[in-house]
């Protein structure tokens, strides 16, 4: 693909924002019932009495919605080879039904892999916010990108 994003196309300091994702109560409950069935994620009435004052999405659900935004907005066109993992993952504010999420990535560091010079290692900071600018997720990831000269 001519417009594919390779390691060489990324620069430290680059920032990109991606899409919007509306969080629904039904999806919050469905995800939680399947993966994180804590009562403040699954029972809207009981959650009213929680420290959160209402139903909140699992942090893992927020991470999943963020990943969807990243894939749709960036990784579909990127020569990404997957990730080595996370260095940081935080949920500073709960995600709630009705929030509209946007993800932003910033390139923090990059280097060519010494053991596999056909790829680069890129450290990114992802921040997910709602429509009011409230931070819902922040993570630092280490992602592998194919180098352009390595071909496809």
FENRA-V42814 format. One line per field, one symbol per residue. ss: DSSP state (H for helix, E for strand, L for the rest). psi: psi as a letter, one per 30 degrees, with the letter a starting at -180 (. if undefined). burial: b if it has 16 or more other ideal C-beta (glycine too) atoms within 10 Angstrom, else e. Layout:
ss=???
psi=???
burial=???
//
This chain:
ss=LLLLELHHHLLLLLEEEEEEEELLHHHHHHHHHHHLLLHHHHLHHHHLLLLLLLLLLLHHHHHHHHHHHHHHHLHHHELEEEEEEEEEEELLLLLLLLLEEEEEEEEEEEEELLLLLLEEEEEEEEEEELLLLLEEEEEEEEEEEELHHHLL
psi=kegkjleffkkkfkkkkkakjkkleeeeeeeeeefihkefffjeeeffglffglklkkeeeeeeeeeeeeeefefegkhkgalfakfkjkifkkklkfkjkkkkkkjelklkkefiffllkkklkkkklafggkkfkklkljkkkkkeffa.
burial=eeeebbbeebeeeeeeebeebebeeebbbebbeeeeeeebbbbeeebeebeeebbbbbbebbbebbeebbeebbbeebbbbeeeeeeebebeebbbbebebbbbbebbebeeeeeeeebbbbbbbbbbbbeeeeebbbbbbebbbbbeeeee
//
